[in-house]
């Protein structure tokens, strides 16, 4: 948990959480979300923040694809 003692990492986590909430409420598009996270990673320029942002992009990408598959299954479509 020493990583969370870094002020930049804590701030980045707060921003990423806010961006994710905006994305879940469809206030921003996937592309806007990714752009915000990329800009955040570029602004802090630390390995920890860059890694965090990269992981979030990958997770949200997988989550979106999983949601699409689940929706297709519920609608009775072949995936």
Buried (B, 14 or more C-beta within 10 A) or exposed (E): EEEEEBEEBEBBBEBBEEBBEBBEEEEBEEEEBBEBBBEBBEEBEBEBBBEBBEEBBEEBEEEEEEEEEEEEEEEEEEE
